[in-house]
Amino acid sequence: MSQHQSKDPLHGVTLEQLLNKLVDHYGWSELGARIRINCFLSDPSIKSSLKFLRRTPWARKEVEDLYIDMVSHPAPASDNPWLRGRDG
């Protein structure tokens, strides 16, 4: 039997995993600049951000949309230090 694979980029990704990937990719300051919410701007942490995002649907939607955009449009090799050589 063939396995069905979802085309939804959020399928199987928890909010915590999603947030960790965004923080790793953008950092808190850039994340706060892209999505202007206090939990990203003032003393940011994963725990406080998760609590806020779980209770605030509009903010969670913005974070999910940014994640989808990040996954859909990966950074070029020159911008990604993991894809560059040692001299890069």
Jmol script that loads the backbone (N, CA, C; Angstrom):
load data "model"
ATOM      1  N   MET A   1       0.830  -1.188   0.000  1.00  0.00           N
ATOM      2  CA  MET A   1       0.000   0.000   0.000  1.00  0.00           C
ATOM      3  C   MET A   1       0.869   1.244   0.000  1.00  0.00           C
ATOM      4  N   SER A   2       0.407   2.253  -0.661  1.00  0.00           N
ATOM      5  CA  SER A   2       1.148   3.509  -0.662  1.00  0.00           C
ATOM      6  C   SER A   2       0.740   4.360   0.532  1.00  0.00           C
ATOM      7  N   GLN A   3       1.704   5.112   1.045  1.00  0.00           N
ATOM      8  CA  GLN A   3       1.414   5.968   2.176  1.00  0.00           C
ATOM      9  C   GLN A   3       1.024   7.352   1.677  1.00  0.00           C
ATOM     10  N   HIS A   4       0.017   7.918   2.322  1.00  0.00           N
ATOM     11  CA  HIS A   4      -0.436   9.260   1.977  1.00  0.00           C
ATOM     12  C   HIS A   4       0.430  10.274   2.700  1.00  0.00           C
ATOM     13  N   GLN A   5       0.976  11.223   1.970  1.00  0.00           N
ATOM     14  CA  GLN A   5       1.770  12.271   2.591  1.00  0.00           C
ATOM     15  C   GLN A   5       1.044  13.595   2.430  1.00  0.00           C
ATOM     16  N   SER A   6       0.879  14.281   3.540  1.00  0.00           N
ATOM     17  CA  SER A   6       0.195  15.554   3.533  1.00  0.00           C
ATOM     18  C   SER A   6       1.067  16.619   2.880  1.00  0.00           C
ATOM     19  N   LYS A   7       0.449  17.500   2.115  1.00  0.00           N
ATOM     20  CA  LYS A   7       1.165  18.617   1.506  1.00  0.00           C
ATOM     21  C   LYS A   7       1.140  19.845   2.413  1.00  0.00           C
ATOM     22  N   ASP A   8       0.470  19.724   3.539  1.00  0.00           N
ATOM     23  CA  ASP A   8       0.396  20.807   4.513  1.00  0.00           C
ATOM     24  C   ASP A   8       1.732  20.904   5.250  1.00  0.00           C
ATOM     25  N   PRO A   9       2.456  22.034   5.139  1.00  0.00           N
ATOM     26  CA  PRO A   9       3.755  22.152   5.811  1.00  0.00           C
ATOM     27  C   PRO A   9       3.653  22.153   7.336  1.00  0.00           C
ATOM     28  N   LEU A  10       2.457  22.348   7.880  1.00  0.00           N
ATOM     29  CA  LEU A  10       2.275  22.331   9.325  1.00  0.00           C
ATOM     30  C   LEU A  10       1.930  20.937   9.854  1.00  0.00           C
ATOM     31  N   HIS A  11       1.677  19.994   8.943  1.00  0.00           N
ATOM     32  CA  HIS A  11       1.291  18.647   9.352  1.00  0.00           C
ATOM     33  C   HIS A  11       2.421  17.979  10.137  1.00  0.00           C
ATOM     34  N   GLY A  12       2.117  17.556  11.354  1.00  0.00           N
ATOM     35  CA  GLY A  12       3.077  16.856  12.178  1.00  0.00           C
ATOM     36  C   GLY A  12       4.074  17.757  12.902  1.00  0.00           C
ATOM     37  N   VAL A  13       3.915  19.074  12.775  1.00  0.00           N
ATOM     38  CA  VAL A  13       4.824  20.017  13.429  1.00  0.00           C
ATOM     39  C   VAL A  13       4.090  20.661  14.596  1.00  0.00           C
ATOM     40  N   THR A  14       4.646  20.527  15.787  1.00  0.00           N
ATOM     41  CA  THR A  14       4.014  21.155  16.951  1.00  0.00           C
ATOM     42  C   THR A  14       4.347  22.643  16.961  1.00  0.00           C
ATOM     43  N   LEU A  15       3.560  23.395  17.713  1.00  0.00           N
ATOM     44  CA  LEU A  15       3.812  24.825  17.838  1.00  0.00           C
ATOM     45  C   LEU A  15       5.200  25.073  18.422  1.00  0.00           C
ATOM     46  N   GLU A  16       5.606  24.252  19.361  1.00  0.00           N
ATOM     47  CA  GLU A  16       6.932  24.418  19.970  1.00  0.00           C
ATOM     48  C   GLU A  16       8.048  24.167  18.951  1.00  0.00           C
ATOM     49  N   GLN A  17       7.910  23.132  18.136  1.00  0.00           N
ATOM     50  CA  GLN A  17       8.912  22.854  17.104  1.00  0.00           C
ATOM     51  C   GLN A  17       8.981  24.000  16.103  1.00  0.00           C
ATOM     52  N   LEU A  18       7.819  24.465  15.695  1.00  0.00           N
ATOM     53  CA  LEU A  18       7.715  25.557  14.739  1.00  0.00           C
ATOM     54  C   LEU A  18       8.408  26.806  15.282  1.00  0.00           C
ATOM     55  N   LEU A  19       8.115  27.160  16.535  1.00  0.00           N
ATOM     56  CA  LEU A  19       8.693  28.341  17.150  1.00  0.00           C
ATOM     57  C   LEU A  19      10.209  28.206  17.295  1.00  0.00           C
ATOM     58  N   ASN A  20      10.673  27.041  17.707  1.00  0.00           N
ATOM     59  CA  ASN A  20      12.119  26.815  17.822  1.00  0.00           C
ATOM     60  C   ASN A  20      12.823  26.978  16.480  1.00  0.00           C
ATOM     61  N   LYS A  21      12.219  26.476  15.417  1.00  0.00           N
ATOM     62  CA  LYS A  21      12.818  26.613  14.087  1.00  0.00           C
ATOM     63  C   LYS A  21      12.860  28.072  13.650  1.00  0.00           C
ATOM     64  N   LEU A  22      11.801  28.823  13.949  1.00  0.00           N
ATOM     65  CA  LEU A  22      11.783  30.240  13.598  1.00  0.00           C
ATOM     66  C   LEU A  22      12.843  31.012  14.380  1.00  0.00           C
ATOM     67  N   VAL A  23      12.979  30.725  15.659  1.00  0.00           N
ATOM     68  CA  VAL A  23      13.982  31.404  16.486  1.00  0.00           C
ATOM     69  C   VAL A  23      15.388  31.051  15.999  1.00  0.00           C
ATOM     70  N   ASP A  24      15.615  29.797  15.652  1.00  0.00           N
ATOM     71  CA  ASP A  24      16.920  29.389  15.129  1.00  0.00           C
ATOM     72  C   ASP A  24      17.237  30.085  13.810  1.00  0.00           C
ATOM     73  N   HIS A  25      16.219  30.243  12.984  1.00  0.00           N
ATOM     74  CA  HIS A  25      16.409  30.835  11.660  1.00  0.00           C
ATOM     75  C   HIS A  25      16.544  32.354  11.719  1.00  0.00           C
ATOM     76  N   TYR A  26      15.636  33.015  12.434  1.00  0.00           N
ATOM     77  CA  TYR A  26      15.586  34.481  12.439  1.00  0.00           C
ATOM     78  C   TYR A  26      16.227  35.116  13.673  1.00  0.00           C
ATOM     79  N   GLY A  27      16.163  34.447  14.809  1.00  0.00           N
ATOM     80  CA  GLY A  27      16.572  35.061  16.066  1.00  0.00           C
ATOM     81  C   GLY A  27      15.414  35.870  16.637  1.00  0.00           C
ATOM     82  N   TRP A  28      15.454  36.143  17.941  1.00  0.00           N
ATOM     83  CA  TRP A  28      14.341  36.838  18.585  1.00  0.00           C
ATOM     84  C   TRP A  28      14.142  38.254  18.049  1.00  0.00           C
ATOM     85  N   SER A  29      15.227  38.982  17.813  1.00  0.00           N
ATOM     86  CA  SER A  29      15.073  40.376  17.384  1.00  0.00           C
ATOM     87  C   SER A  29      14.431  40.472  16.003  1.00  0.00           C
ATOM     88  N   GLU A  30      14.863  39.629  15.070  1.00  0.00           N
ATOM     89  CA  GLU A  30      14.269  39.639  13.732  1.00  0.00           C
ATOM     90  C   GLU A  30      12.825  39.131  13.777  1.00  0.00           C
ATOM     91  N   LEU A  31      12.571  38.135  14.613  1.00  0.00           N
ATOM     92  CA  LEU A  31      11.213  37.618  14.766  1.00  0.00           C
ATOM     93  C   LEU A  31      10.296  38.714  15.306  1.00  0.00           C
ATOM     94  N   GLY A  32      10.788  39.477  16.282  1.00  0.00           N
ATOM     95  CA  GLY A  32      10.022  40.587  16.833  1.00  0.00           C
ATOM     96  C   GLY A  32       9.798  41.708  15.825  1.00  0.00           C
ATOM     97  N   ALA A  33      10.745  41.896  14.925  1.00  0.00           N
ATOM     98  CA  ALA A  33      10.589  42.916  13.883  1.00  0.00           C
ATOM     99  C   ALA A  33       9.559  42.485  12.839  1.00  0.00           C
ATOM    100  N   ARG A  34       9.517  41.194  12.554  1.00  0.00           N
ATOM    101  CA  ARG A  34       8.575  40.681  11.549  1.00  0.00           C
ATOM    102  C   ARG A  34       7.163  40.541  12.095  1.00  0.00           C
ATOM    103  N   ILE A  35       7.049  40.119  13.359  1.00  0.00           N
ATOM    104  CA  ILE A  35       5.744  39.958  14.010  1.00  0.00           C
ATOM    105  C   ILE A  35       5.806  40.740  15.315  1.00  0.00           C
ATOM    106  N   ARG A  36       5.181  41.894  15.338  1.00  0.00           N
ATOM    107  CA  ARG A  36       5.303  42.812  16.469  1.00  0.00           C
ATOM    108  C   ARG A  36       4.372  42.414  17.612  1.00  0.00           C
ATOM    109  N   ILE A  37       4.852  41.469  18.420  1.00  0.00           N
ATOM    110  CA  ILE A  37       4.136  41.090  19.634  1.00  0.00           C
ATOM    111  C   ILE A  37       5.133  41.103  20.792  1.00  0.00           C
ATOM    112  N   ASN A  38       4.658  41.504  21.969  1.00  0.00           N
ATOM    113  CA  ASN A  38       5.541  41.704  23.110  1.00  0.00           C
ATOM    114  C   ASN A  38       6.318  40.466  23.525  1.00  0.00           C
ATOM    115  N   CYS A  39       5.744  39.291  23.359  1.00  0.00           N
ATOM    116  CA  CYS A  39       6.457  38.089  23.796  1.00  0.00           C
ATOM    117  C   CYS A  39       7.715  37.841  22.961  1.00  0.00           C
ATOM    118  N   PHE A  40       7.846  38.480  21.790  1.00  0.00           N
ATOM    119  CA  PHE A  40       9.057  38.387  20.985  1.00  0.00           C
ATOM    120  C   PHE A  40       9.991  39.567  21.233  1.00  0.00           C
ATOM    121  N   LEU A  41       9.447  40.651  21.770  1.00  0.00           N
ATOM    122  CA  LEU A  41      10.218  41.884  21.920  1.00  0.00           C
ATOM    123  C   LEU A  41      10.747  42.118  23.329  1.00  0.00           C
ATOM    124  N   SER A  42       9.994  41.741  24.327  1.00  0.00           N
ATOM    125  CA  SER A  42      10.354  42.041  25.710  1.00  0.00           C
ATOM    126  C   SER A  42      10.657  40.752  26.478  1.00  0.00           C
ATOM    127  N   ASP A  43      11.923  40.526  26.787  1.00  0.00           N
ATOM    128  CA  ASP A  43      12.365  39.342  27.522  1.00  0.00           C
ATOM    129  C   ASP A  43      11.799  38.053  26.908  1.00  0.00           C
ATOM    130  N   PRO A  44      12.102  37.791  25.640  1.00  0.00           N
ATOM    131  CA  PRO A  44      11.499  36.641  24.947  1.00  0.00           C
ATOM    132  C   PRO A  44      11.985  35.299  25.476  1.00  0.00           C
ATOM    133  N   SER A  45      11.068  34.345  25.488  1.00  0.00           N
ATOM    134  CA  SER A  45      11.408  32.962  25.810  1.00  0.00           C
ATOM    135  C   SER A  45      10.421  32.053  25.088  1.00  0.00           C
ATOM    136  N   ILE A  46      10.832  30.831  24.888  1.00  0.00           N
ATOM    137  CA  ILE A  46       9.953  29.855  24.227  1.00  0.00           C
ATOM    138  C   ILE A  46       8.698  29.652  25.078  1.00  0.00           C
ATOM    139  N   LYS A  47       8.887  29.474  26.377  1.00  0.00           N
ATOM    140  CA  LYS A  47       7.760  29.180  27.267  1.00  0.00           C
ATOM    141  C   LYS A  47       6.710  30.297  27.253  1.00  0.00           C
ATOM    142  N   SER A  48       7.129  31.550  27.416  1.00  0.00           N
ATOM    143  CA  SER A  48       6.159  32.650  27.444  1.00  0.00           C
ATOM    144  C   SER A  48       5.508  32.846  26.080  1.00  0.00           C
ATOM    145  N   SER A  49       6.281  32.642  25.017  1.00  0.00           N
ATOM    146  CA  SER A  49       5.733  32.792  23.673  1.00  0.00           C
ATOM    147  C   SER A  49       4.695  31.714  23.381  1.00  0.00           C
ATOM    148  N   LEU A  50       4.986  30.479  23.775  1.00  0.00           N
ATOM    149  CA  LEU A  50       4.020  29.396  23.570  1.00  0.00           C
ATOM    150  C   LEU A  50       2.723  29.676  24.310  1.00  0.00           C
ATOM    151  N   LYS A  51       2.833  30.146  25.535  1.00  0.00           N
ATOM    152  CA  LYS A  51       1.640  30.445  26.334  1.00  0.00           C
ATOM    153  C   LYS A  51       0.792  31.506  25.635  1.00  0.00           C
ATOM    154  N   PHE A  52       1.431  32.568  25.146  1.00  0.00           N
ATOM    155  CA  PHE A  52       0.711  33.631  24.460  1.00  0.00           C
ATOM    156  C   PHE A  52       0.099  33.137  23.148  1.00  0.00           C
ATOM    157  N   LEU A  53       0.888  32.426  22.356  1.00  0.00           N
ATOM    158  CA  LEU A  53       0.421  31.983  21.042  1.00  0.00           C
ATOM    159  C   LEU A  53      -0.728  30.981  21.146  1.00  0.00           C
ATOM    160  N   ARG A  54      -0.732  30.167  22.172  1.00  0.00           N
ATOM    161  CA  ARG A  54      -1.821  29.196  22.344  1.00  0.00           C
ATOM    162  C   ARG A  54      -3.134  29.878  22.713  1.00  0.00           C
ATOM    163  N   ARG A  55      -3.041  31.054  23.299  1.00  0.00           N
ATOM    164  CA  ARG A  55      -4.243  31.774  23.731  1.00  0.00           C
ATOM    165  C   ARG A  55      -4.668  32.880  22.765  1.00  0.00           C
ATOM    166  N   THR A  56      -3.858  33.133  21.739  1.00  0.00           N
ATOM    167  CA  THR A  56      -4.114  34.264  20.847  1.00  0.00           C
ATOM    168  C   THR A  56      -4.100  33.792  19.395  1.00  0.00           C
ATOM    169  N   PRO A  57      -5.270  33.456  18.863  1.00  0.00           N
ATOM    170  CA  PRO A  57      -5.335  32.875  17.507  1.00  0.00           C
ATOM    171  C   PRO A  57      -4.723  33.744  16.402  1.00  0.00           C
ATOM    172  N   TRP A  58      -4.933  35.059  16.430  1.00  0.00           N
ATOM    173  CA  TRP A  58      -4.398  35.904  15.353  1.00  0.00           C
ATOM    174  C   TRP A  58      -2.867  35.891  15.357  1.00  0.00           C
ATOM    175  N   ALA A  59      -2.257  35.875  16.544  1.00  0.00           N
ATOM    176  CA  ALA A  59      -0.794  35.859  16.632  1.00  0.00           C
ATOM    177  C   ALA A  59      -0.253  34.500  16.180  1.00  0.00           C
ATOM    178  N   ARG A  60      -0.935  33.434  16.592  1.00  0.00           N
ATOM    179  CA  ARG A  60      -0.512  32.095  16.171  1.00  0.00           C
ATOM    180  C   ARG A  60      -0.569  31.970  14.656  1.00  0.00           C
ATOM    181  N   LYS A  61      -1.604  32.520  14.041  1.00  0.00           N
ATOM    182  CA  LYS A  61      -1.748  32.482  12.582  1.00  0.00           C
ATOM    183  C   LYS A  61      -0.584  33.201  11.903  1.00  0.00           C
ATOM    184  N   GLU A  62      -0.193  34.356  12.433  1.00  0.00           N
ATOM    185  CA  GLU A  62       0.935  35.089  11.853  1.00  0.00           C
ATOM    186  C   GLU A  62       2.232  34.289  11.960  1.00  0.00           C
ATOM    187  N   VAL A  63       2.444  33.637  13.095  1.00  0.00           N
ATOM    188  CA  VAL A  63       3.642  32.820  13.296  1.00  0.00           C
ATOM    189  C   VAL A  63       3.620  31.618  12.352  1.00  0.00           C
ATOM    190  N   GLU A  64       2.477  30.970  12.220  1.00  0.00           N
ATOM    191  CA  GLU A  64       2.361  29.834  11.301  1.00  0.00           C
ATOM    192  C   GLU A  64       2.602  30.269   9.861  1.00  0.00           C
ATOM    193  N   ASP A  65       2.074  31.427   9.478  1.00  0.00           N
ATOM    194  CA  ASP A  65       2.282  31.934   8.116  1.00  0.00           C
ATOM    195  C   ASP A  65       3.760  32.229   7.850  1.00  0.00           C
ATOM    196  N   LEU A  66       4.450  32.802   8.846  1.00  0.00           N
ATOM    197  CA  LEU A  66       5.879  33.075   8.687  1.00  0.00           C
ATOM    198  C   LEU A  66       6.652  31.764   8.552  1.00  0.00           C
ATOM    199  N   TYR A  67       6.281  30.751   9.322  1.00  0.00           N
ATOM    200  CA  TYR A  67       6.927  29.444   9.235  1.00  0.00           C
ATOM    201  C   TYR A  67       6.722  28.836   7.842  1.00  0.00           C
ATOM    202  N   ILE A  68       5.497  28.902   7.345  1.00  0.00           N
ATOM    203  CA  ILE A  68       5.205  28.363   6.010  1.00  0.00           C
ATOM    204  C   ILE A  68       6.038  29.083   4.963  1.00  0.00           C
ATOM    205  N   ASP A  69       6.151  30.403   5.087  1.00  0.00           N
ATOM    206  CA  ASP A  69       6.957  31.179   4.152  1.00  0.00           C
ATOM    207  C   ASP A  69       8.429  30.769   4.238  1.00  0.00           C
ATOM    208  N   MET A  70       8.929  30.565   5.448  1.00  0.00           N
ATOM    209  CA  MET A  70      10.321  30.162   5.640  1.00  0.00           C
ATOM    210  C   MET A  70      10.583  28.788   5.013  1.00  0.00           C
ATOM    211  N   VAL A  71       9.657  27.859   5.206  1.00  0.00           N
ATOM    212  CA  VAL A  71       9.814  26.502   4.669  1.00  0.00           C
ATOM    213  C   VAL A  71       9.666  26.498   3.146  1.00  0.00           C
ATOM    214  N   SER A  72       8.779  27.331   2.634  1.00  0.00           N
ATOM    215  CA  SER A  72       8.511  27.368   1.194  1.00  0.00           C
ATOM    216  C   SER A  72       9.626  28.062   0.411  1.00  0.00           C
ATOM    217  N   HIS A  73      10.321  28.979   1.048  1.00  0.00           N
ATOM    218  CA  HIS A  73      11.369  29.763   0.389  1.00  0.00           C
ATOM    219  C   HIS A  73      12.656  29.695   1.207  1.00  0.00           C
ATOM    220  N   PRO A  74      13.374  28.569   1.140  1.00  0.00           N
ATOM    221  CA  PRO A  74      14.603  28.447   1.926  1.00  0.00           C
ATOM    222  C   PRO A  74      15.649  29.474   1.485  1.00  0.00           C
ATOM    223  N   ALA A  75      16.521  29.845   2.407  1.00  0.00           N
ATOM    224  CA  ALA A  75      17.564  30.829   2.121  1.00  0.00           C
ATOM    225  C   ALA A  75      18.534  30.290   1.076  1.00  0.00           C
ATOM    226  N   PRO A  76      19.047  31.164   0.211  1.00  0.00           N
ATOM    227  CA  PRO A  76      20.077  30.721  -0.746  1.00  0.00           C
ATOM    228  C   PRO A  76      21.314  30.216  -0.007  1.00  0.00           C
ATOM    229  N   ALA A  77      22.091  29.407  -0.670  1.00  0.00           N
ATOM    230  CA  ALA A  77      23.265  28.791  -0.035  1.00  0.00           C
ATOM    231  C   ALA A  77      24.204  29.831   0.565  1.00  0.00           C
ATOM    232  N   SER A  78      24.341  30.985  -0.074  1.00  0.00           N
ATOM    233  CA  SER A  78      25.269  31.994   0.429  1.00  0.00           C
ATOM    234  C   SER A  78      24.806  32.585   1.757  1.00  0.00           C
ATOM    235  N   ASP A  79      23.509  32.562   2.038  1.00  0.00           N
ATOM    236  CA  ASP A  79      22.977  33.096   3.283  1.00  0.00           C
ATOM    237  C   ASP A  79      22.945  32.052   4.395  1.00  0.00           C
ATOM    238  N   ASN A  80      23.077  30.801   4.049  1.00  0.00           N
ATOM    239  CA  ASN A  80      22.969  29.726   5.026  1.00  0.00           C
ATOM    240  C   ASN A  80      24.373  29.211   5.368  1.00  0.00           C
ATOM    241  N   PRO A  81      24.877  29.479   6.587  1.00  0.00           N
ATOM    242  CA  PRO A  81      26.246  29.069   6.915  1.00  0.00           C
ATOM    243  C   PRO A  81      26.454  27.558   6.901  1.00  0.00           C
ATOM    244  N   TRP A  82      25.398  26.779   7.047  1.00  0.00           N
ATOM    245  CA  TRP A  82      25.526  25.320   7.052  1.00  0.00           C
ATOM    246  C   TRP A  82      25.731  24.764   5.645  1.00  0.00           C
ATOM    247  N   LEU A  83      25.386  25.554   4.635  1.00  0.00           N
ATOM    248  CA  LEU A  83      25.549  25.089   3.263  1.00  0.00           C
ATOM    249  C   LEU A  83      26.829  25.608   2.626  1.00  0.00           C
ATOM    250  N   ARG A  84      27.501  26.538   3.292  1.00  0.00           N
ATOM    251  CA  ARG A  84      28.747  27.089   2.778  1.00  0.00           C
ATOM    252  C   ARG A  84      29.924  26.206   3.180  1.00  0.00           C
ATOM    253  N   GLY A  85      31.003  26.352   2.460  1.00  0.00           N
ATOM    254  CA  GLY A  85      32.229  25.661   2.836  1.00  0.00           C
ATOM    255  C   GLY A  85      32.885  26.352   4.024  1.00  0.00           C
ATOM    256  N   ARG A  86      34.002  25.824   4.469  1.00  0.00           N
ATOM    257  CA  ARG A  86      34.715  26.406   5.619  1.00  0.00           C
ATOM    258  C   ARG A  86      35.191  27.820   5.339  1.00  0.00           C
ATOM    259  N   ASP A  87      35.499  28.129   4.109  1.00  0.00           N
ATOM    260  CA  ASP A  87      36.011  29.456   3.770  1.00  0.00           C
ATOM    261  C   ASP A  87      34.895  30.467   3.569  1.00  0.00           C
ATOM    262  N   GLY A  88      33.634  29.993   3.496  1.00  0.00           N
ATOM    263  CA  GLY A  88      32.472  30.795   3.174  1.00  0.00           C
ATOM    264  C   GLY A  88      32.202  31.853   4.118  1.00  0.00           C
TER     265      GLY A  88
END
end "model"
wireframe off; spacefill off
backbone 0.3
color backbone group
